[in-house]
Amino acid sequence: MKTDELLPGRRVLLRGAALFALAATAGCVGTERSGAPARPSNSPGPAAGPQAARPQKPSAYRLQPMTGYGPQRAAVRRTPVRSKPILRMDNHGRDMVLTFDDGPDPLYTPRVLDTLRKHDVRAMFFVCGEMAKSNPDLLRRMIDEGHTIGNHTFTHPQLTLMRRTGIRDEIERTSGAVLDAVGQPPLWFRAPYGAWNRSAFEIGAELGMEPLAWTVDTLDWQEPGTGSIVRRVLKGAGPGVVVLSHDAGGNRSQTVKALRTYLPRLIDEGYRIGVPSRTFA
């Protein structure tokens, strides 16, 4: 695939849109898997599933105060350049965050979304730009149903092996794909394989994004079995925990089945599952 350069005007648009979104949006908190998974596939798959229902009213029990419904901030806050990613949330009681990487996939992502909608829960999806461009309808469904979209680069490379210009291209093109699909750029960034470097932190901050890693890795990309994924999530559950799963990049049927099992159990145990705000230490 050819790498198309973003025009200077487009870069200004992305940065401006990111800063504007910071003033009006509330948005969560990681290190990614150490093993390299299969690259997300661009091959055509089944239809993206049933059309999304009308946006639902957020559940006060499961989403407050994480999604930050309330007065908008009076002034835009510039995203700081961090030297390490955010790993978990602080001071939110029994709140947890579920994150899904590498999508959207036309087969597995709709099934994940269906389960989240069934339980009135919101999650974060760190999308790859090449998958986002092929499935913009799924990005729109994510936004319509109250989920948060994050940037996971365009082709899922290991950024620490790349030049700065290549890193910028991967990140900017993905923010552009999200902006094209839903009208707003992502406010969160996650480096593939959890491989962070200074350029990734700096470029992400320039585009108005915070770096988010995770607390619990389900290792679902290894396809360890549905039961194994469920056990990892339930064992690792706790206040402020961020769970890493994948909705693309391979056979994710185990991920889908595991979500259907552990999500209602977490809710029954009193955990509030939702998307985090941009306010943290």
Secondary structure, DSSP 8 states (H G I E B T S, - for coil): -------HHHHHHHHHHHHHHHHH---------SS-------S--S---S---S-----HHHHTTTT--S---SS-------SS-B-S--S-TTEEEEEEES---TTHHHHHHHHHHHTT---EEEE-HHHHHH-HHHHHHHHHTT-EEEE--SS---GGGS-HHHHHHHHHHHHHHHHHHHSS--SEE--GGG---HHHHHHHHHTT-EEB--SEE--GGG---HHHHHHHHHHH--TT-EEEEESSSS--HHHHHHHHHHHHHHHHTT-EE----S---
